[in-house]
Amino acid sequence: MTPIIVNGLFTVVSGTMLSLLERHVPDRFTSDPIIIYDRSTETQIAGYHRLYIKETIERASTNQLDTSGMKIWAYENSLSGGILISVSLMGELKKSGISGLVYHHGFSGYGG
């Protein structure tokens, strides 16, 4: 099961990923359960949740962020989607053993 799906419209996480986020950053998001419909196989995939991250950031404001502790942000005005997490939260994600996660330092891949 893919742990996280992010694009410019939404962020979707697996139940395992949601549990980890609920343990470490419960006050930074809300979520709703969803079912993914795969048209090619005409199957439904349960166990995912749409994530609504409360705080958004822009690349220009990253030098003003308090990144201490466990935190998560959504990129604002980004058609490609994406999230930014604090180093502490990244450490917990890495320790969790959830496979399929890819990390980039800062705003890697966003140009400029």
C-alpha positions as CSV (number, residue, x, y, z in Angstrom):
1,M,0.0,0.0,0.0
2,T,1.4,3.4,-1.0
3,P,1.9,5.4,2.2
4,I,1.2,8.9,0.8
5,I,-0.2,10.3,-2.5
6,V,0.3,14.1,-3.0
7,N,-0.7,16.4,-5.8
8,G,-1.9,20.0,-6.2
9,L,-5.4,19.1,-5.2
10,F,-5.1,16.7,-2.3
11,T,-2.9,14.7,0.1
12,V,-4.0,11.1,0.7
13,V,-2.3,8.8,3.3
14,S,-2.6,5.1,4.2
15,G,-4.0,4.1,7.5
16,T,-0.5,3.2,8.7
17,M,0.8,6.7,7.8
18,L,-2.3,8.3,9.4
19,S,-1.7,6.5,12.7
20,L,1.9,7.7,12.8
21,L,0.8,11.3,12.1
22,E,-1.9,11.1,14.8
23,R,0.8,10.0,17.3
24,H,3.2,12.8,16.5
25,V,1.3,15.8,15.0
26,P,-2.4,15.3,15.8
27,D,-3.1,19.1,16.1
28,R,-1.6,19.9,12.7
29,F,-4.2,18.2,10.5
30,T,-7.7,16.7,10.1
31,S,-8.6,13.8,7.9
32,D,-11.5,11.9,6.3
33,P,-11.6,8.3,5.3
34,I,-11.9,7.7,1.6
35,I,-12.1,4.9,-0.9
36,I,-9.9,5.0,-4.0
37,Y,-11.6,3.7,-7.2
38,D,-9.3,2.1,-9.8
39,R,-11.0,2.5,-13.1
40,S,-8.6,0.2,-15.0
41,T,-9.4,-2.8,-12.7
42,E,-12.8,-1.6,-11.5
43,T,-11.8,-2.2,-7.9
44,Q,-12.1,-0.1,-4.8
45,I,-9.2,0.3,-2.4
46,A,-10.1,1.1,1.2
47,G,-7.8,2.1,4.0
48,Y,-6.8,5.6,2.8
49,H,-7.6,9.0,4.3
50,R,-7.6,12.5,2.8
51,L,-5.4,14.7,4.9
52,Y,-6.1,18.4,5.4
53,I,-2.9,20.0,6.7
54,K,-3.8,23.1,8.7
55,E,-0.6,25.2,8.0
56,T,0.6,26.1,4.6
57,I,3.9,27.7,3.5
58,E,5.5,29.3,0.5
59,R,9.1,28.8,-0.4
60,A,9.9,32.5,0.3
61,S,8.8,32.2,3.9
62,T,10.8,29.1,4.9
63,N,13.5,31.1,6.6
64,Q,10.9,32.5,9.0
65,L,9.6,29.0,10.1
66,D,10.0,27.6,13.5
67,T,11.0,24.1,12.5
68,S,11.7,22.8,16.0
69,G,9.8,19.8,17.2
70,M,7.3,17.7,15.3
71,K,5.6,19.7,12.5
72,I,4.1,19.3,9.0
73,W,3.1,22.0,6.4
74,A,1.5,21.9,3.0
75,Y,3.0,23.8,0.1
76,E,0.8,26.8,-0.8
77,N,0.2,27.7,-4.4
78,S,1.9,24.6,-5.7
79,L,0.3,22.8,-8.6
80,S,2.6,19.8,-8.0
81,G,1.6,19.5,-4.4
82,G,3.9,18.5,-1.7
83,I,4.5,18.7,2.0
84,L,7.3,19.9,4.2
85,I,8.1,18.2,7.5
86,S,10.4,19.0,10.4
87,V,13.6,17.1,10.9
88,S,12.2,15.6,14.1
89,L,9.1,14.2,12.3
90,M,11.3,12.9,9.5
91,G,13.3,11.0,12.1
92,E,10.1,9.4,13.4
93,L,9.0,8.5,9.9
94,K,12.3,6.9,9.1
95,K,12.3,4.9,12.4
96,S,8.7,3.7,11.6
97,G,9.9,1.4,8.8
98,I,7.1,2.6,6.5
99,S,8.4,1.7,3.0
100,G,7.8,3.9,-0.1
101,L,8.7,7.2,1.4
102,V,11.1,9.6,-0.4
103,Y,12.7,12.6,1.3
104,H,14.2,15.7,-0.3
105,H,16.1,18.4,1.7
106,G,14.2,21.7,1.8
107,F,12.3,22.6,-1.4
108,S,14.4,20.3,-3.6
109,G,13.0,20.0,-7.1
110,Y,10.9,23.2,-6.9
111,G,13.4,25.3,-8.9
112,G,14.4,28.9,-8.4
